[in-house]
Amino acid sequence: MAKVKTAYFCQNCGHEAPKWLGRCPSCNEWNTFVEEVITKSSKDISAFSKDSQSKAKPQQIHKIQDIPVQRIKMVDLELNRVLGNGLVPGSLILFGGEPGIGKSTLMLQMAMQEKAKNILYVSGEESEQQIKMRASRIGNLNENCYLLTETLLQHIFTHAKQLDPDFIIIDSIQTIHSEHIESSPGSISQIRECTAQLLRYAKQTETPIFLIGHITKEGSLAGPKVLEHMVDTVLQFEGDRNHVYRLLRSIKNRFGSTNELGIYEMLGDGLRQVENPSEILISTNKDKLSGSAIAATLEGLRPMLIEVQALVSTAAYGTPQRSATGFDLRRLNMLLAVMEKRCGFKLGAKDVFLNIAGGIKVDDPAIDLAVVAAILSSNADIAIEKNICLSAEVGLSGEVRPVNRIDQRVSEAEKLGFDKIIISKDNKGIKQSDFKIEVVECSRIEEVLRELFG
């Protein structure tokens, strides 16, 4: 007979305690403990694989053979890039995002595109008819995509063993439950136990598994924090439901970079890959408007140009406001202090509002010079020429500092038809003869201003 045990779990980090505690000793959060009833079964819960009984032996690290990982190339190039140039066999990928942002649509669209692979799509939230309606809207149905509406993990393993798919999609992990845990689906113990069994299955059968996960109202992934530690990759699907563009970012990736960015456009028949991000990040308005500057930035290996918009006005109530959308507010305050102290611009009594066009967030320091130029353009109400872009970091003494991989930034600006790019004089290896675009090198903010405004 199974032994019944009652325990308390922290909803934030998953810490287990024998009694209720007001404050979690692991993550120091208050009032996060909930009671759950757990059934410990003597049955081997990992019996889905014949290799589960094998015991690993310690080996000397220099005797372990280097076996190159053969990544699975995806048809979706944006997803392929964010994953690190392909899907690693046996990897467990957690895919999170706000409700209605398009998580299920992207995963179903990916399943429809992979014609050469057997795919098992497990849904615990929608019926078969609902998913078929969405698949028909996306079009190009895949005969090798198998749909399973099931929430019991042991039944999912049974079907997966019979089908032997190339990869599995679970929609969503919060709806899956194991018969060895008595608590309800979505609880801390269920999410942790189901993820652990799925991880074990993925590693032993080398089957990649996508887990679609919900997020909380604070924007973090629902479930214990240990969930993010267990999986190999954490992908975040971002965007405003009032806009058509969606951003795919990698928060954690054991097999690749976390700096890559994938951009999609939400259409009636699915998500369209945006191969040239600059088309959505630069305004097509031909009129000369003050407070706008173009910056050449990088997201991972992808160079792109973005538009920085600034508005400077006199503070109406005596206390100046500082607001930034898509840019670090503390860095904005630092740049304002540099302009006040080093360049003599009196901005302390003025409101400053900054916006990165396109709804993306940028943390590349190469955008600093464009932020400074946009603010000073709005302050003087003088427009910057549309054919000029900037790419440099600004130091505390007002110097223009170099940034990495400047040749890719210059090439991207040249490809998009810009006539001039302003960079730091300290950037090495840049020759004017290698580019058709005019490369202007500056060492101080004052030189940049003379170049922009005369």
C-alpha positions, 0 to 999 in steps of 0.5 A: 500500500502506498504511503501518504505524505503531506508536505508544504511547498514554496510556490516560488522556488519549490522548497519542501518543508514538513510544516507551514512556514511564513517565510521560505528559507530558500528564496526568502519570499513570504506567504508562498507555502502551500500544502500538497498530498504526495503519494510515494509509490514503490513502483519504478516511475522511470520504467519507460526505458530499458536503459533506465536500470543501467548504472553509470560508472565514473570515467577519467575525463581525458578518456571520454571520446569527443563525439560531435553533436549532430544538430537537427536543422529546423525549417523555421530559420528564426527558431533555428537561430535562437536555439543555437543553429539547430535542435540538439537531440535529447534536449528539453526546451521550455517555451514560455510567454503571455496568454494569447501571444502565439506560443501554441500557434508557433509550435503547431506551425513548426510541426506543420513545417517539419514534413520529414519528421514524425512529430507527437503534439500533446495537448492538455488544453484544447480539443482535437477539433480546436487544434485542427481548426488552427492547423487548417488556418495555418495550412500546409498540413503535415501527414507525419504530425500526430495529435494526442489530447492527453494529460496523464504522463504515463499514457503519453509515454506509452504512445511515445514508445509506440510512435517513436517520434523525432520530437515531442511538443507538450502543450502545456506542462501545467496541465500534465500530471503523473499518477504517482503524485496525488496533488492536482495538475499545475501544483509544484510537485506535479510540475517538478515530477513531470518535468523530471520524468520528461527530462529522463525520457529525453536524455535516454531516447535522445528525443527533443521535447518542447514544453510550453509553459505559462507565466505569472502576472509578474512575467516569470515562468509559472512553477518552481524556479527549479523548473528553469534549472532542469531544462536545457533551454528556456525560450521567451516569446514576447510582444504586445498583443496590440501589435503584430510583431513577436520577439523570440529570445533565449533566456537560457541555452546550454547549447548556444548563445543567449543573445540571439533574437528571432522576430515574427509577424502575426498574420491571419494564417500564422506567424511570418518570419521577419528576415530583415528586422530593420524593416520594422525598426526604422520609420518609413516617414520621409519627413525630417523630424527632430528627436530621431536618430538611427543606431547600428546595433547587434542582437547575437550574430544579427546586425540590425538598425533601429530608430531611437526617438526622444522628446525633450520639453520643459518640465511643467510642474518643476520636477522633471520626468525621466521615462524610457521604453526599451532602454535602461532608465539608469543608463539614460540618466547617466547619459543625461549627466554626461551631457550636462557635465561634459558638454554644457547642455542644461537638461536638468530642468527638462522632461526627457522621454525616450522610446526604441521604435518597434517595441524591442528592448536593447541593451547594446552599449553601441546605441549610446551615441544615437540616444545622445544625438536624438536627445540633443536633436529634440532639445534644439528642435533640429532634425538629423539627416535620414541618411546618417546612422551612429554606432558607438558607446559614450563614456563618463568623460564624454568620449566616444568609445569603440564597440565590437564587430564594427565591420558588421554594423557598417556593412548592415548600414551600407546594405540598407542604403545609408550614406554615412555612419559615425563611429569611434576613432578608436575602432581598429581595422576599419578602412574607408576603402572597404566600404562605399558608405562614408565612415566618420570617426570621432573621439568626443561628443562635440565632434559628433555634434559638429558632424550632425548639426554643423 
